[in-house]
């Protein structure tokens, strides 16, 4: 049960969401502080998207490698 493939996929989704939301919120806070909206929000959103997609891709590759090894 606790070693279910679904949990691995949920982890990847959670990582992707956090990698996008956290930098975006930080960018929004910086924008509010320096009255530069939406400059830092957009920059941090793009950084979060790039980091999130790269990290999720790497995690998915590892997940698929383990699944193939276990079932193939």
N, CA, C and O atoms as CSV, one atom per row, in Angstrom:
chain,resi,resn,atom,element,x,y,z
A,1,UNK,N,N,0.826,-1.200,0.000
A,1,UNK,CA,C,0.000,0.000,0.000
A,1,UNK,C,C,0.862,1.253,0.000
A,1,UNK,O,O,0.661,2.133,-0.837
A,2,UNK,N,N,1.827,1.356,0.929
A,2,UNK,CA,C,2.623,2.578,1.037
A,2,UNK,C,C,3.688,2.667,-0.047
A,2,UNK,O,O,4.312,3.714,-0.218
A,3,UNK,N,N,3.901,1.587,-0.775
A,3,UNK,CA,C,4.871,1.603,-1.861
A,3,UNK,C,C,4.152,1.647,-3.210
A,3,UNK,O,O,4.667,1.148,-4.211
A,4,UNK,N,N,2.987,2.234,-3.231
A,4,UNK,CA,C,2.159,2.300,-4.424
A,4,UNK,C,C,2.756,3.276,-5.443
A,4,UNK,O,O,3.281,4.323,-5.065
A,5,UNK,N,N,2.676,2.935,-6.735
A,5,UNK,CA,C,3.140,3.870,-7.767
A,5,UNK,C,C,2.392,5.197,-7.741
A,5,UNK,O,O,2.934,6.230,-8.137
A,6,UNK,N,N,1.153,5.167,-7.276
A,6,UNK,CA,C,0.358,6.398,-7.215
A,6,UNK,C,C,1.015,7.410,-6.285
A,6,UNK,O,O,1.000,8.609,-6.564
A,7,UNK,N,N,1.585,6.943,-5.196
A,7,UNK,CA,C,2.241,7.865,-4.257
A,7,UNK,C,C,3.437,8.552,-4.904
A,7,UNK,O,O,3.701,9.724,-4.635
A,8,UNK,N,N,4.157,7.833,-5.751
A,8,UNK,CA,C,5.272,8.450,-6.471
A,8,UNK,C,C,4.803,9.554,-7.394
A,8,UNK,O,O,5.436,10.606,-7.494
A,9,UNK,N,N,3.695,9.312,-8.064
A,9,UNK,CA,C,3.159,10.332,-8.968
A,9,UNK,C,C,2.603,11.529,-8.204
A,9,UNK,O,O,2.730,12.668,-8.652
A,10,UNK,N,N,1.989,11.274,-7.056
A,10,UNK,CA,C,1.500,12.378,-6.221
A,10,UNK,C,C,2.679,13.229,-5.753
A,10,UNK,O,O,2.587,14.456,-5.710
A,11,UNK,N,N,3.777,12.577,-5.407
A,11,UNK,CA,C,4.976,13.303,-4.985
A,11,UNK,C,C,5.512,14.198,-6.086
A,11,UNK,O,O,5.925,15.329,-5.827
A,12,UNK,N,N,5.508,13.697,-7.314
A,12,UNK,CA,C,5.974,14.494,-8.446
A,12,UNK,C,C,5.059,15.698,-8.653
A,12,UNK,O,O,5.534,16.807,-8.896
A,13,UNK,N,N,3.758,15.481,-8.558
A,13,UNK,CA,C,2.802,16.580,-8.711
A,13,UNK,C,C,2.949,17.622,-7.617
A,13,UNK,O,O,2.873,18.822,-7.882
A,14,UNK,N,N,3.158,17.168,-6.391
A,14,UNK,CA,C,3.349,18.088,-5.269
A,14,UNK,C,C,4.612,18.909,-5.449
A,14,UNK,O,O,4.628,20.109,-5.174
A,15,UNK,N,N,5.671,18.256,-5.911
A,15,UNK,CA,C,6.927,18.961,-6.161
A,15,UNK,C,C,6.724,20.043,-7.220
A,15,UNK,O,O,7.173,21.177,-7.056
A,16,UNK,N,N,6.051,19.686,-8.291
A,16,UNK,CA,C,5.823,20.641,-9.377
A,16,UNK,C,C,5.001,21.832,-8.891
A,16,UNK,O,O,5.325,22.979,-9.198
A,17,UNK,N,N,3.949,21.563,-8.141
A,17,UNK,CA,C,3.111,22.649,-7.629
A,17,UNK,C,C,3.898,23.565,-6.700
A,17,UNK,O,O,3.816,24.788,-6.814
A,18,UNK,N,N,4.659,22.978,-5.782
A,18,UNK,CA,C,5.429,23.784,-4.829
A,18,UNK,C,C,6.514,24.586,-5.540
A,18,UNK,O,O,6.773,25.736,-5.186
A,19,UNK,N,N,7.145,23.980,-6.540
A,19,UNK,CA,C,8.218,24.671,-7.263
A,19,UNK,C,C,7.688,25.874,-8.037
A,19,UNK,O,O,8.450,26.796,-8.330
A,20,UNK,N,N,6.418,25.885,-8.369
A,20,UNK,CA,C,5.823,27.015,-9.085
A,20,UNK,C,C,5.236,28.032,-8.111
A,20,UNK,O,O,5.442,29.235,-8.271
A,21,UNK,N,N,4.513,27.561,-7.114
A,21,UNK,CA,C,3.796,28.463,-6.201
A,21,UNK,C,C,4.745,29.238,-5.292
A,21,UNK,O,O,4.592,30.449,-5.132
A,22,UNK,N,N,5.722,28.560,-4.695
A,22,UNK,CA,C,6.592,29.222,-3.712
A,22,UNK,C,C,7.368,30.390,-4.330
A,22,UNK,O,O,7.329,31.489,-3.777
A,23,UNK,N,N,8.072,30.200,-5.453
A,23,UNK,CA,C,8.769,31.366,-6.026
A,23,UNK,C,C,7.819,32.474,-6.480
A,23,UNK,O,O,8.152,33.656,-6.390
A,24,UNK,N,N,6.648,32.097,-6.963
A,24,UNK,CA,C,5.691,33.114,-7.399
A,24,UNK,C,C,5.226,33.968,-6.225
A,24,UNK,O,O,5.117,35.188,-6.347
A,25,UNK,N,N,4.958,33.340,-5.110
A,25,UNK,CA,C,4.562,34.087,-3.910
A,25,UNK,C,C,5.701,34.977,-3.436
A,25,UNK,O,O,5.471,36.121,-3.044
A,26,UNK,N,N,6.916,34.468,-3.468
A,26,UNK,CA,C,8.076,35.282,-3.078
A,26,UNK,C,C,8.203,36.493,-4.005
A,26,UNK,O,O,8.438,37.609,-3.542
A,27,UNK,N,N,8.047,36.271,-5.312
A,27,UNK,CA,C,8.095,37.377,-6.266
A,27,UNK,C,C,7.002,38.404,-6.007
A,27,UNK,O,O,7.233,39.608,-6.119
A,28,UNK,N,N,5.818,37.926,-5.662
A,28,UNK,CA,C,4.707,38.830,-5.357
A,28,UNK,C,C,5.016,39.671,-4.112
A,28,UNK,O,O,4.737,40.870,-4.082
A,29,UNK,N,N,5.589,39.037,-3.095
A,29,UNK,CA,C,5.957,39.777,-1.879
A,29,UNK,C,C,7.022,40.833,-2.166
A,29,UNK,O,O,6.962,41.944,-1.639
A,30,UNK,N,N,7.986,40.484,-2.996
A,30,UNK,CA,C,9.023,41.461,-3.370
A,30,UNK,C,C,8.393,42.613,-4.153
A,30,UNK,O,O,8.722,43.777,-3.925
A,31,UNK,N,N,7.495,42.287,-5.068
A,31,UNK,CA,C,6.803,43.336,-5.825
A,31,UNK,C,C,6.028,44.274,-4.909
A,31,UNK,O,O,6.057,45.490,-5.099
A,32,UNK,N,N,5.342,43.725,-3.928
A,32,UNK,CA,C,4.603,44.569,-2.988
A,32,UNK,C,C,5.540,45.455,-2.183
A,32,UNK,O,O,5.224,46.613,-1.908
A,33,UNK,N,N,6.668,44.924,-1.812
A,33,UNK,CA,C,7.633,45.669,-0.998
A,33,UNK,C,C,8.227,46.850,-1.766
A,33,UNK,O,O,8.382,47.941,-1.216
A,34,UNK,N,N,8.558,46.626,-3.043
A,34,UNK,CA,C,9.244,47.653,-3.827
A,34,UNK,C,C,8.345,48.327,-4.866
A,34,UNK,O,O,8.818,49.128,-5.671
A,35,UNK,N,N,7.051,48.003,-4.849
A,35,UNK,CA,C,6.080,48.595,-5.769
A,35,UNK,C,C,6.514,48.444,-7.231
A,35,UNK,O,O,6.534,49.410,-7.994
A,36,UNK,N,N,6.858,47.207,-7.597
A,36,UNK,CA,C,7.316,46.918,-8.956
A,36,UNK,C,C,6.414,45.916,-9.661
A,36,UNK,O,O,6.821,45.290,-10.640
A,37,UNK,N,N,5.199,45.764,-9.169
A,37,UNK,CA,C,4.296,44.738,-9.692
A,37,UNK,C,C,4.082,44.898,-11.186
A,37,UNK,O,O,3.859,46.029,-11.616
A,38,UNK,N,N,4.129,43.890,-11.990
A,38,UNK,CA,C,4.276,42.454,-11.748
A,38,UNK,C,C,5.663,41.912,-12.085
A,38,UNK,O,O,5.799,40.712,-12.326
A,39,UNK,N,N,6.686,42.746,-12.109
A,39,UNK,CA,C,8.004,42.347,-12.607
A,39,UNK,C,C,8.569,41.119,-11.887
A,39,UNK,O,O,8.854,40.109,-12.530
A,40,UNK,N,N,8.731,41.189,-10.582
A,40,UNK,CA,C,9.329,40.072,-9.858
A,40,UNK,C,C,8.411,38.850,-9.811
A,40,UNK,O,O,8.880,37.712,-9.784
A,41,UNK,N,N,7.120,39.092,-9.800
A,41,UNK,CA,C,6.179,37.964,-9.822
A,41,UNK,C,C,6.379,37.150,-11.097
A,41,UNK,O,O,6.435,35.922,-11.048
A,42,UNK,N,N,6.485,37.821,-12.221
A,42,UNK,CA,C,6.663,37.117,-13.490
A,42,UNK,C,C,8.029,36.447,-13.587
A,42,UNK,O,O,8.137,35.319,-14.068
A,43,UNK,N,N,9.065,37.137,-13.132
A,43,UNK,CA,C,10.414,36.558,-13.177
A,43,UNK,C,C,10.483,35.308,-12.307
A,43,UNK,O,O,10.999,34.276,-12.736
A,44,UNK,N,N,9.966,35.400,-11.091
A,44,UNK,CA,C,10.011,34.251,-10.194
A,44,UNK,C,C,9.081,33.139,-10.669
A,44,UNK,O,O,9.366,31.962,-10.448
A,45,UNK,N,N,7.982,33.494,-11.315
A,45,UNK,CA,C,7.097,32.479,-11.889
A,45,UNK,C,C,7.840,31.689,-12.969
A,45,UNK,O,O,7.776,30.460,-12.998
A,46,UNK,N,N,8.536,32.393,-13.847
A,46,UNK,CA,C,9.294,31.709,-14.900
A,46,UNK,C,C,10.401,30.832,-14.321
A,46,UNK,O,O,10.619,29.714,-14.788
A,47,UNK,N,N,11.093,31.334,-13.315
A,47,UNK,CA,C,12.127,30.527,-12.661
A,47,UNK,C,C,11.508,29.283,-12.033
A,47,UNK,O,O,12.055,28.187,-12.152
A,48,UNK,N,N,10.376,29.452,-11.370
A,48,UNK,CA,C,9.693,28.323,-10.759
A,48,UNK,C,C,9.211,27.311,-11.785
A,48,UNK,O,O,9.313,26.104,-11.566
A,49,UNK,N,N,8.689,27.796,-12.897
A,49,UNK,CA,C,8.253,26.897,-13.965
A,49,UNK,C,C,9.411,26.082,-14.517
A,49,UNK,O,O,9.296,24.869,-14.687
A,50,UNK,N,N,10.524,26.745,-14.796
A,50,UNK,CA,C,11.679,26.033,-15.336
A,50,UNK,C,C,12.217,25.009,-14.339
A,50,UNK,O,O,12.477,23.859,-14.694
A,51,UNK,N,N,12.379,25.434,-13.100
A,51,UNK,CA,C,12.898,24.521,-12.080
A,51,UNK,C,C,11.914,23.380,-11.818
A,51,UNK,O,O,12.323,22.228,-11.671
A,52,UNK,N,N,10.640,23.692,-11.762
A,52,UNK,CA,C,9.627,22.677,-11.504
A,52,UNK,C,C,9.539,21.647,-12.613
A,52,UNK,O,O,9.482,20.446,-12.346
A,53,UNK,N,N,9.528,22.105,-13.849
A,53,UNK,CA,C,9.447,21.176,-14.968
A,53,UNK,C,C,10.693,20.307,-15.074
A,53,UNK,O,O,10.593,19.110,-15.342
A,54,UNK,N,N,11.851,20.893,-14.869
A,54,UNK,CA,C,13.084,20.111,-14.910
A,54,UNK,C,C,13.109,19.072,-13.786
A,54,UNK,O,O,13.443,17.911,-14.019
A,55,UNK,N,N,12.762,19.486,-12.589
A,55,UNK,CA,C,12.754,18.563,-11.457
A,55,UNK,C,C,11.716,17.464,-11.615
A,55,UNK,O,O,11.983,16.302,-11.310
A,56,UNK,N,N,10.517,17.835,-12.096
A,56,UNK,CA,C,9.461,16.840,-12.309
A,56,UNK,C,C,9.864,15.860,-13.407
A,56,UNK,O,O,9.589,14.665,-13.299
A,57,UNK,N,N,10.506,16.346,-14.449
A,57,UNK,CA,C,10.980,15.476,-15.526
A,57,UNK,C,C,11.994,14.469,-14.995
A,57,UNK,O,O,11.915,13.281,-15.308
A,58,UNK,N,N,12.932,14.935,-14.202
A,58,UNK,CA,C,13.940,14.034,-13.632
A,58,UNK,C,C,13.302,13.010,-12.694
A,58,UNK,O,O,13.665,11.834,-12.716
A,59,UNK,N,N,12.357,13.453,-11.875
A,59,UNK,CA,C,11.687,12.528,-10.965
A,59,UNK,C,C,10.864,11.508,-11.748
A,59,UNK,O,O,10.827,10.333,-11.383
A,60,UNK,N,N,10.211,11.942,-12.810
A,60,UNK,CA,C,9.413,11.032,-13.618
A,60,UNK,C,C,10.306,10.006,-14.312
A,60,UNK,O,O,9.946,8.832,-14.398
A,61,UNK,N,N,11.457,10.434,-14.802
A,61,UNK,CA,C,12.387,9.491,-15.418
A,61,UNK,C,C,12.823,8.423,-14.414
A,61,UNK,O,O,12.866,7.239,-14.746
A,62,UNK,N,N,13.143,8.836,-13.201
A,62,UNK,CA,C,13.539,7.887,-12.156
A,62,UNK,C,C,12.376,6.964,-11.803
A,62,UNK,O,O,12.568,5.760,-11.630
A,63,UNK,N,N,11.185,7.516,-11.697
A,63,UNK,CA,C,9.995,6.724,-11.391
A,63,UNK,C,C,9.776,5.654,-12.456
A,63,UNK,O,O,9.517,4.495,-12.130
A,64,UNK,N,N,9.878,6.037,-13.723
A,64,UNK,CA,C,9.670,5.082,-14.807
A,64,UNK,C,C,10.756,4.026,-14.844
A,64,UNK,O,O,10.489,2.866,-15.157
A,65,UNK,N,N,11.983,4.422,-14.526
A,65,UNK,CA,C,13.084,3.464,-14.492
A,65,UNK,C,C,12.837,2.403,-13.442
A,65,UNK,O,O,13.030,1.215,-13.698
A,66,UNK,N,N,12.410,2.823,-12.258
A,66,UNK,CA,C,12.126,1.888,-11.161
A,66,UNK,C,C,10.935,0.999,-11.513
A,66,UNK,O,O,10.960,-0.200,-11.238
A,67,UNK,N,N,9.894,1.570,-12.115
A,67,UNK,CA,C,8.726,0.790,-12.484
A,67,UNK,C,C,9.059,-0.268,-13.529
A,67,UNK,O,O,8.570,-1.395,-13.455
A,68,UNK,N,N,9.889,0.093,-14.499
A,68,UNK,CA,C,10.286,-0.887,-15.520
A,68,UNK,C,C,11.099,-2.013,-14.897
A,68,UNK,O,O,10.944,-3.180,-15.260
A,69,UNK,N,N,11.965,-1.652,-13.957
A,69,UNK,CA,C,12.785,-2.652,-13.291
A,69,UNK,C,C,11.919,-3.596,-12.454
A,69,UNK,O,O,12.170,-4.801,-12.421
A,70,UNK,N,N,10.921,-3.066,-11.792
A,70,UNK,CA,C,10.054,-3.870,-10.926
A,70,UNK,C,C,9.102,-4.760,-11.734
A,70,UNK,O,O,8.766,-5.862,-11.301
A,71,UNK,N,N,8.671,-4.286,-12.896
A,71,UNK,CA,C,7.645,-5.021,-13.657
A,71,UNK,C,C,8.151,-5.586,-14.978
A,71,UNK,O,O,7.371,-6.148,-15.747
A,72,UNK,N,N,9.407,-5.449,-15.244
A,72,UNK,CA,C,9.864,-5.887,-16.560
A,72,UNK,C,C,11.026,-6.726,-16.485
A,72,UNK,O,O,11.531,-7.176,-17.513
